[in-house]
Amino acid sequence: MSILRASKGFLLLEDGTLFHGHIQSASNTPAVAEVVFTTNMSGYQEVFTDPSYRSQIVVMTSPMIGNYGVNGEDPESTKAQVSGVVVRELSTTFSNWRAGGGLAGYMANANIPILYDVDTRRLTRHLRTVGVLRGVIGAGEKPDAAAKAALDACPSMEGLDLASVVTTDKPYAWGKPDAARHIVAFDYGIKQNILRLFEDRDCRVTVVPSTTTAKEVLALEPHGVFLSNGPGDPEAVTYAMGTIREIADAKVPIFGICLGNQLIGLSYGATTFKLPYGHRGGNHPVKDVMSGKVLITSQNHGFAVKGTAESIPGAPDLEVTHVNLNDGSIEGLRHKRLPVFAVQFHPEAAPGPHDARGLFDDFMNAVEARS
């Protein structure tokens, strides 16, 4: 699919704020979604292919995007997942020895528009001030009736179960069949680098759909169970909580990341809430409550478990392990008696940072202890 000639384009937010730019798109259909921003300075291909960004228009705060192209090794899923991209400058050339093509063509082939020449600093400051908003990207000087109608019809992220939308249709295997340990991973929107890190630790992984039952999982005789990241409202993933408790009661070690963290919280009585503008980027400071060590982390979430460093209301069986140093929100938790723990950030982050990679080793230690 070829890219159409660059033309004038816009981003209209639901509060009526209008941003002008130019659009690269292979479709004349307006793109509507929740508009969020990320502070990642690199790794745009990983961002755009991360299923946790499903049904979102992503604003890149780094001023130039596309300068190192795209390649076949870095995607976090089999396709681009975002609904649209907004950037200050879209590089028309790329240079990197790993690159197999340009970003603009890659996104055009996925039928995902890129709006560029936008004042992304002003846009980001606006989203930080009023919170994330739904928006529509389209071609032209200003939105027409069809674009406004599409925006009006765009659902709120609250109440949406998107995990069941992005999950795999059927189980599949990852890693060497004769690996020492067997991990069952729930796919709520799993990133491929998670699977690579398990493979590096001599694990074979069976990835299962989000609605898989505890009985089906336990029948696979896993040494451990992983709960993946994913998009949408965690409270809408109602089918997960009972399954998680049943697996935990069987004393199988459980490790969760991002949405997995929220689902563990909900499974034991906690509640979640929508952050004003979320945590998205590769530079979020998180404190390990026990050691006092500060980790620089990669994050991508719009919801969080309600509570403080001292307690999680409604969940007496859980304790807080990590807190966000920017806003004090909960970034990690664990069960007081069972081998169950999770973090809100992404220790598997690619391209980085890698401060929290050791959490995969902590999980493997829990797996070994049970064996």
N, C-alpha and C positions, 0 to 999 in steps of 0.2 A: 504494500500500500504506500503510495507516495504522499509526501507532505504537501498541503496546499500552500500557495504563495502566502507569505506573512501578511496579515491584514490587521486593521485596528480591532481591538477587543476590550472587554471590560470584566470586572468582578463586581457584582452587586451583592451587598450583604443584607440580611433580613431587616436590619435597622435603617435601611435606606442609604447607607454610605456607599458611594460609587468610586471605584478605582479604574483608571484607564491604562491601557498598555497596547501591546500587539500580541496576536495569538498565532500559534502554530498548532494546527489541528487537521485531522483527516476526516472530520465530520462537522456538519453544520448544526448538529443537535446540541443545545446547551447542556453543560455539565453542572449538576447540583449536588451538594453535599455539605457536611459540616466543615467549616474552614478552621484549620489549626496551623500552628507554626512550629518548626523545629530549628534548634540552634546547631545542628550538625554542620561542621565545616567540610566534611568529606563523607563518602559513603552514600551518595545520593541514590545509587542503584539499589543498595540494600534497603534504603528507606522506601523507595517506590515499589519494591517487590515484597515488602513486609505485610503479611495479611492483617496485622494489627491496625494498619492504615486504611482498611477497607471502608468505603463510604465516607472518605474524607478528602477534601482539597487541601493539599499541603503547601504552606508558604515556607520557602527556604530563606533563612535570614542571612546565610552566607551570600555575598553579593554576586559571585559568578558561579554558574552551574553548567556542567557539561564539558569542562575543559579537558578531562581525561577519558571521555568516552564511556562506553559500556563494554562488558565482556561476558563470556559464558560461564565463568566460575563463581561470580559474586552474588547472583540473585538468591534471595531468601525464600523464594517459592517459584513455581513454574511460570509465573506471569506477573506483569505489573498489576498492583492491587488498588492504587489510589484512584480517585475519581478525577483529579485534576492537579496541576502543579502551577504555582505562582513564583516567579523569580524576578530579581532585578535585572540581571544580564544573562542571556542564554548564549553560551559560546557557540559560534558557528564552525569552529574547528576544534579538533581534539588531538592530544598527543600523549600516548602511553604505550609501552611495549606490549601490554596485555590487551589493549583495546581491540575489539572486533567491529566497532561501528560507532556512530554518533548517538547522543542521547535523543536528539529531536526525532530522528528516524525511528529509534527504538520505541518511543512513546507514541508516535504516529501509527506504527504498526499495531500497537495495543489500543488504538482509538481513544487515547487519553490526551486532552489538550494541555498545552503549556502556554500560560499567559506571562509575557515578559515585558521589560521596560516599565515595570511597576515600582512605585515607591514602597518597597517592602518594609523599610524602617517605619514609615508612617502606619502601614497596615498592621505591623506587629505591635506597635505601641497602642493602636486602637483595640486590638484583640486582648492585649494585656489589661486595658482599662475597663472594657465592658464585658469581657469574657468571650469565649468562642461563640461563633454565630454560624447559622446556615448561610450558604451563598450560592451564586450561580455565575459560571464563566460562559461567556458567549462572544460572538463576533459582532462588530459594529461599534459605533460611537456610544450607544446607550442601549439598555435592554428594551426589547419589544414586549408585546403582551404575552407571547409564548414563553419567553424567558421568565417573566414575572409569575406566570401561572405555574411553571415548573418549580420555581423557588417556593411558592406557596404550598405546593404539594409535597415538598421534601419533608420526610418525617424527622422528628427529634431523635437524637442518639439515645436519650433516656427511654428505656423500655424496649430497646431493640436487641433481640438475640441474633447477633451476627456470627457467633461461633458455629451455629448449625449451617450457615451459608458458606463459610470458607473451609469447613472441615472436609477431610477426605471422604469419598463415597464408600470405600471399603478398606479393610486393613491392608497394610503393606509392610515389608521388611526393609531394614536398613542395617548395613554392617555385615561383618563376616558371620556366616551361619554357625561356625564353630567357636565363636567368642565365648569367653569365660562366664559372662554375666548376661542375663536377659532382662531388658527394661521394656515395660509397656508404656507408651507415651500417648496420652490423650491429645488429639489434634483439635484444639480450639482455634487454630490459626498458626500452627507451629512454624518456626523459622528453621531453615535447613542447617544453619551453623550449630544449632543445638544438637542435631543428629550427628554432625561431624565430630563434635566434642565427645559425645558418648562413644562413637566408634573409636576415637583416639584412646579411650580408656578401656578398651577391650570389651565393649558391650555390643550385643546385637539388639536392635530395637524393633519392636512391633508397634507400628503407629496405628491407632484405632480411631474410628469416628467419635465425635463428641458425645453421642448418645449411647455409647457402649455401656452395658450394665456391669455392675461389680461381679456378678456371677460369671459373665463372659471373660472378664479380665482375669479373675482368679483361676479360671480353667486353663489359662495360658501359663500358669505357674511362674509368674515373674519374680525376679529377685528384688525389683523395685518398680515403682510406678511414678511417672512424670506427668505433671499437669502443665500444659503449654500456655504461652501467651495467646492473645486473641483480641478481636475487636468487639465493640458494643458494650451494652450495659450488663455487668455481671449478675445483677439481680434478676435479669430476664432468662438466665441460663438455669432455670429451675430444676431441670432434670439431673444436674450434676451433684447437688449437695448430698443427697442420700447415698449416691454411688461412692462418693469420697469417704463418707463416714464408714460405710460397710467395708471398704478396702482397708481403711485405717484400723478398724476393729480386728481385722485379720492379722494385724501386726506387720503388714507389708510396708516398708519404708516409702514415703511419699515426698517428692520434691516438686514445688511449684514455682513458676515464674510469671510475673505480671498478672494476667487474668487468673492464672492458677493460684496466685497469692490471694486474690480477692475471693475466689471460690472456696478456698480453705477457710478464710475468715467467715464467710456466710454459712459454711457447713457447721460451724460451731457456735452460731448465735450472734455473730457480729453483723453490722450493717455497712453498706457502702454509700458513698456520695459522689456527686460529680464535681470535680475540681473546676475552678473558674476558667482557667485556660490550659489546664493539663501540664504534664511534664513530658517534654519531647526534646531530645538532644543528647549529646555525648559528653556533657560536662557538669552533671548534677552531683553535688557533694552529699554523701550519705554517711552517717555515723553508725558504727557497730556499737551497740549499747554496752555490751559486756567488756570489750577490749578498749573502747574509746578510739579505735582507729577510724580514720576518715577515708572512704573510698570515693574516687571519681567514677561515676557510673553513666551508662547509657540508659535512657528511659524513653518510653512511648506509651503513655496511658492518660486517659481522661477521667478515670474513676479511682477512688482509693478507699481503703478500709477506715472506718470512722474510729478515732481513738487518739491517745497520746502515748508518749514513751512509757508512761506508768501503767496504762491499762487499756483494754479493749472492751468497751461497754457491751454487756450481753454475752461475752465469750470468756467465762472464767477459766476455761481449760487452755486458753492461749496466752502467750506472753510475747511482748514486742522484742525483736532482736535488732532492728535497724530503724533509724528515723532520718527524714530529709532535713538537712541543715538550712535549707532556704525557707521552708514553711512549716516544719515540725510534723509533717504528715508521716504516717506509718509506712515504712519501706521494707519491713520484714517481720515475720512472726513464726512461732513454732508451738507445737502442742507440748504441754508440760509433762505428759507421761508417754505418749506414743511417738514413734519415729517419723514425725510429720513436720516439715518446715517449708518455708517459701520466702521469696523476696519479690518486691514490686519492680525492681530494676532488672536490667538484662546482663547477667554475668557472661553470656555467650557473645557479647557485642562484637560485631564485625563492621568496620575495621577496628573498633576499639571504643573506649579504653578497656584494658584487661585486668584492672585492679581486683575484680571480684571472681575471676576464673576459678579460684580455689573452692568456691561453693560446690562445684561439680565433684571435687575430690571429697568434700564433706559428705555429700550424698553417697559416694561410693564407699566411704568408711561406714556409713549406716547400713548399706547393703551387705558389706563384709561382716559386720557385727551380727547381722541376723542369720547369715549363712552357717 
